Amino acid sequence: MADNKLDSLFSRLRRFPDVEAANLQAWDATDRLLLETAAGLLEPGTRLAVVGDRYGALTLGAISLEDVAGSAASAGIGPVRVHQDLITGERALRNNADAVGIPAGFEQLPLGAGLLEGAAVVLLQLPKSLAELEEIADAVARYAAPDVVLLAGGRVKHMSLGMNAVLEGYFAEVQPQLARQKSRILLASGPKPVPAAPPFPVSEDNAELGLTVCAHGAVFAGTGLDIGTRFLLDFLPQMPAAGRAVDLGCGTGILAAMYARANPGARVIATDQSAAAVASARATAEANALGRQIEALQDDAMDSLAAGSADLILLNPPFHVGAAVHAGAGIKLIEAAGRVLAPGGELWTVFNSHLHYRPALEHLVGPTREVGRNPKFTVTASTRKTAGG
């Protein structure tokens, strides 16, 4: 393999529009290992699908496989079909494709038949969640070619035997490969028969909230109630009655549903960068007869919403960017809230107290007051400055 050519490709990749920082990069050793392993499996006419490509390293590397791997077998593999749960990943792939001069050769598709039908090789960056892995494994076994080979790769420190067990539920053979550069591949083949209906989304009645919560595999906390969201909901009676509200980073849509139910006159947008989260929030709204009141929207930090278009924003910001603890994702959402809130509108935020978001809230939104605090979390309300205020 011409490692220098692969290095050249990787060195030109960016994470944008996702958070960028000196300790964050757009590829890892698992991308390299997956591509090198795939090079020995691809033949002319092979249908290739990619799942979980974070910023385009796998997709663009596969398209360039003939050059970077020195393998004529990659010729004629056709468009690479790719699914990325995060809209930032989708956009980063398109940006990187333009930057490296590969503007075509791939199709971005939802997880399902269109992505996987006829696929003989599937490359997967292993997700953190076993539930997400199960949803992906079911889709591959359900829709891909009978002789499909799934190459599921990850960093060794993030892998567990539970991943093997999930794959063994859907494939007759699961073979761990030798680790290299602290990455490992699980090779799965022989898809087993699957039930008539896919296992996701799952739903569960939350007795504490009196709410049916629906969740796809990739959603944080599944059908459970995140403890930060639970604490923010304690202050629901104190929140203003808004005509236009946004649940920013909505996950399964619990905040959107609870606010909409308490404020029947409000129109609520549940928005998230994750396709799985948006689908989950939409299902949660429908399951609780709130579908007409709640709109579920996949977006990156509300960039499709007009400035000054919301009266209230509810936010439980993430404190991880991938596997790294990083406040950048939360700051990005706070800055977006400052843009989208109408003058006098309010941002209600719950966050781990050690993250010290208060200065950013004051600077990017406006005057901020502490509404509540417990041993782990702080809840604040920030008021958007009026014009000239």
N, C-alpha and C positions, 0 to 999 in steps of 0.2 A: 504494500500500500504506500502511496505517495503521501506520507504524513505531513510533509511541508505544505502540500496543497490543501489538505483538510485544515491544517492550522491557519492557513491564509484565509479560508472561508470563515472559520470561527472568529478570527480576530476582527472581522469586519461587521460582526453581528452586534446589534444593540438591543436593549430591553425596551426602549421607548415605544409606546407611551407609558409603559409601566415605570415604576420607581427605578431610578438609576443612581448608583453610588459606587465608590471605589471598591467596596467589599462585595458587590453584587455583579455577576456576569451573565451573559446570555446563553451560555452552554456549559456542560460539565462533562466529565469523563464517561458518564453513562451514554451520552449522545454518541461519542466516538465508538464505544464498545458495541452499541447497537448497530451502527452503520457498518462496522467491520464484520460483524457476525452476519448481517443481512447480505453482504456482498457475496457470500458463498451460497446463498439460497436463491438469488434472483436469476431468472432466465428470461430470454426475450418473450414478451407477452404476459409475464407475471403481473397479476393485479396486486398492488401494494397499497396498504392503508396504514396511516399513522395516527396514533391516539396519544394525547397529552404532550404534544410538542410545545414547549413553553414559549419559545421565541423564534422558531423556524430552523434551528440547527438540524433536526432530523429530516424535515421535509426538503430543505434546500440541499442538505448533504446527500439525500437519496436521489434527488434529481441530478446531482453532479456526480453520482457514484462512479460513472465510467471514468471520469477524470481523476477523482480523488482516490479511488480504489484500484485504478489501473485494470478494470474489469470490463471487457466488452459485453459481459452477460447482462449488464444493466441496460443496454440499448433496447429500446422498444418496450419498456415496462409501462409506458403510457402515463397519463396524469396520475400523480400521487394524490390520493384522497386523504384528507386530514381533518380530524376533529380536535378542537381546542375548546375547553370549557369556558375560558376567560376571554372576554372581548379584547382585552389588552394583548393577549397572545395572538389572537387573530390579526389584529392591526400591526403588531410587531412583525409577524411573518410577512405581511404584504410590504411593509416598509423595508424590511431586510431584503426581500426578493428584488425590489427596485434598486436597492443600494448595491447589490452584488451582480446585477444584470441578469437576473432570472425572473422576469415578470410573469411568466406563464409556467405551465407544467404541473399545476396543482389545483385541486378543488377543495374548498372549505365547506364542510357538511356537518349536520347534527349527528350525534351518536345514534345509529340506527341502520336500516337496510340500505339506504342510499350510500352510506359510507362503506359498508362492509360486504355487500353482496358480491360474491365471486372472489373475494380477496383470498389469495393463497399465502401471503405473508403479511403479518400485522406487527408493527413496531409500537411498543408502549413504554412510555416513561411511567414507572409505577407510581400510583397516587399514594398519599399518606393514609387515606381512609380505606379500610377493608370493605366498607359498604360501596364506595366508589369502584373499587376493584371488582367487586361482585357484579355490579351493573355492567361494567365493561366486559367482563368475562362472559356473562350471559349473552350480551349483544354479539360478541365474536362467535360463540358457539351457535347462536341462533341464526345468524345471517351469512357468515363467511363460508368459503368453500369447504367441502367435507375434509379435504386434505390440508387445511390451513395450518400454518405454523405461527404461533404467537411468541414473539420475543419480548419478554417483559423485563425491563432493566431498571436498576436503581442503585443508589449508593448503599453500600453494605450496612453502614451505621443506621440507616433508616428502614432496613428490611427486617422482616420477622417471619417465623414459621407459619404464622397465620396467613400470610400471603400464599404460601405453598398450598395450604389447606383450602383456601378459597378457589384457587385454580384447579385443584384436584376435584372439586365439586362439579366442574364443567368440562374437564379434559381427561382423557384416559391416561395420558402420560405427562408428567411434569418433571423436567430434568434440570436441576440447578447446574449451571456451568461454573467453570473455574473463575474465581474473582481476579480482577486485574485493575490496577490503579484505584483500588478501594470501591470498585463497582462490580456488580454481578448481574448475570442474566438468568432468568428462569425460562426455559424453553418448554412450551406447552403445545401438545398436538393431540389429535384424535378427539374432536368435540363430541361430548355426550348429548343425548336427546334432552331437550329443555321443555318445561311446561308450556302449555298453550299461551299463557299470558306472561309477559315479562314481570319480574319481581318488584320493579320500581315504577312509579313512586309508591312508597309505603305510607300508611296513614295510621294515626293513633289519636284517640280521644284523651285530651289533657284535662283531667278532672279539676285541677287547680285553677285553670283558666276557663273551663267550660268551652273549649275550642278543639276542633279537629285539626290536627297539624299533619301536613303532607310533606314528604321529603324524598328527593332523589338522592342517589348515593353520594354525590360530591358535596352535599351541603353540610356545612359545619354544624355539629351537634345533632344531626339527623332530626328525628321528630321530638327530641328533648328540648327542654327550655334552658337556654344558656343562662348562667347565673348573673351575668351582667344585664341581660335583657330583663330577667326577673326583677332585679333591683330598679331598673328604669321604670318598669311597669308599676312599681309602688307609687310613683308620682303621677300616674295617668290622670287622677282627678284634678291635679293642679295645672295641667297643661291647658293652654288656651284653646277655645273652640275655633278651629281654622276652616276657612272655605277650601283652601288648597294645601294639602299636607304631603310630605314625602317621607317614606321610610327608606333611608339611604344605607345601602349595604344590607338589603332586606333579609337575606337568608331565606328561611321558610315562610317569611311574611307574618310572623307572629305580631310584631309591633304594628304593622299596617292593619291587620285584622282587628286587633284589640282597640286601636284608636278609631277605626271606622265604625266599629260596633258602638263605642261610647259617644260618637259624634256622627249621627246619621246624615247630617247635612254636609259633611265633608267629602270632597273628592280626594282620594289618596293614591299616590303613585308609589308602588313598591319597586325599587330599582336596585340592581346589583350588576357587577361585571361578569358574574357567573351565569351561564345558560341554565345550569341545573338549579341554581337558586331561584331564578326567575320562573322557571317551570314549576318549582315547588310552591312559590308564593302564589302563583296563579291557581294551582290546585287547592291550596289552603283557602284562598278567597272563595272559590267555587264550593268547596265542601261546607263552608259556613254561610252560604247564601249571601255573600258579599261581593260577588263577581261584578255587579253593576256599579259598585262604589269604588272598587279598587282596580287600577290598571297596573299590570306587571310589565316592566320595561328593562331590557338588558341595555346597559349603558356604562360608560366609563366616567365615573365621578360626575354624573348628571350633565355631560357635555352636550346633550341634545335638548336640554331644558333651557328655556329663555331666562335671561337675567331678570331678577325681580319677580319671578313667577310663582313663588311659594310663600305661604304665610307661616308655615311651621315645618321644620325638618327634625326628624328623630334619627339619632346616630349612635350606634354601638361600634366604634371603629376597630379594625383589626390591629394587632400589634406584631404580626408576623408578615414578612414578605417571603413567600415560599417557606424555606426551613429556617430563615434568619430572623431574629428579633430586630425589628427596624420600625421606627416611628414614622417613616416617610409616607406610608400608605395612609395613616390617619391624618397627617398634615395635609395631604392632597385632598382628602374629603372635606376637611374643615375649610380649606381655601375655596373649594367648590360651593360649599354651603354659603359662604359670604357672598358669592356671586349670584346664586339662585334665590336667596331670600329677598323678599320685598322689604323696603324700609320699614322698620318697626317689627318685622317678622322675627321669630325666635328659633334658635337651634338648641334642642335639648340633647345632651350628650352624656353617655356613661362611659367611663374609662378606668383602667387600672390606675390607681392613684400614683404609682411610682413613675408613670409616663410624663407627668407634669405638662399636660396639654393647655393649662390655663393661659400662659402667655400667648400661645398661638391663637387661642379662641378670642382673646382680647384684641389682638392685632388684626386678625383676618376677618372676624365677624363683628365684634363690638363689645360693649360692656357685658361682663360675665359675672353671674352670681352663683355661688354654691348652693344647690338645693338640698343635697343630702350626701352623706358619707357613711360607709361602713368599714370594717377592717380591710377590705380589699378594693372597693370601688368608690369613685366620686361621681356624682351627678351634677351637671351644671346647666344653666339656662343662659344663653347669649342672645342679646338683642341686636339686630342689624341696625347700624347707624342710619339715621335719616339723612337725606341730602343736606350737606353743609353741617351735619352734626358731628 
